[in-house]
Amino acid sequence: MSAVPGAGPLLSVRGVHRRFGTGPAAVHALREVSFDLAPGTMAALIGRSGSGKTTLLNVIGGLDRPDAGTVLVDGAEVTALDEDGLSLLRREKVAYVFQTFGLIPVLSAAENIGAPLRLARVAPAERERRVELLLELVGLAGHAQQRPDELSGGQRQRVAIARALAASPRLLIADEPTGQLDAETGLSVMALLRGVVESEGVTALVSTHDPTMIALADRVMRINDGRLDEREAS
């Protein structure tokens, strides 16, 4: 997949700094982070535990606020939005996939996927068509009525990916989406992410510990002690 020719960045991060604590014990989780991500790009964010990956993803998605700097997603200045604006951003433009899946245990796979569409008050017939399409997309058409505890870890992560795509977001953020999966299942989920990003036309930023997964990305960014290592970026 390649970036959209002539298009401006879908994601623009400028001078982002995030500090936890004060004084000599303060931890600088992010230090002057700046980069752009073009539409139609799948980027891998790599680095050791504690390097700042999750903090950066949380700031980009509006789950945390930086001490300095700006973040723009599809023209919306995330760092200037109030709580209502952030809620709207996460409902319409940004979606998340976490390593812990985050599915609702009492709902079926189809109901979990359709939950964001219910919140958006999408008409039932349209909602059902979208859920059916996404189940096909992630290879779970035969598992629509199964609940999370009846699915394998890989299948649950596929449901989580389908749910994240339900409302057609512009930016998909995935934080260690294969962290609880074995290597073979993890690679299949990463390949699925690559495929659905292409078919759905979204931009993805995926953090991972596993360097073997970066081959599926259009761009690789390494973060070290809160700083993007431009020598390692591609």
Number of C-alpha atoms within 10 A of each C-alpha: 15 11 16 12 9 7 10 15 20 20 23 20 22 15 15 24 22 22 15 12 9 9 7 6 8 10 14 17 21 27 19 15 19 16 15 14 20 20 22 24 25 27 22 26 27 26 22 14 12 13 20 24 27 17 19 26 20 17 21 27 25 24 15 14 21 21 13 15 17 21 25 19 21 17 12 17 19 22 22 14 14 11 11 8 15 20 14 13 21 17 18 16 18 27 23 24 24 18 16 16 21 14 20 14 12 12 15 20 30 23 21 24 30 26 18 19 23 14 10 13 10 15 10 12 8 11 21 17 11 21 25 17 15 25 21 14 17 20 14 19 16 9 16 18 13 16 19 22 12 14 14 12 20 19 20 21 28 26 30 25 26 28 27 24 26 21 25 19 20 22 30 24 22 24 21 21 25 28 15 16 16 11 14 9 17 21 17 14 21 18 15 17 23 18 16 18 21 17 11 15 17 21 23 28 23 24 25 21 16 16 12 10 17 21 10 18 20 16 16 20 20 21 22 18 18 25 20 24 14 11 8 11 14 12
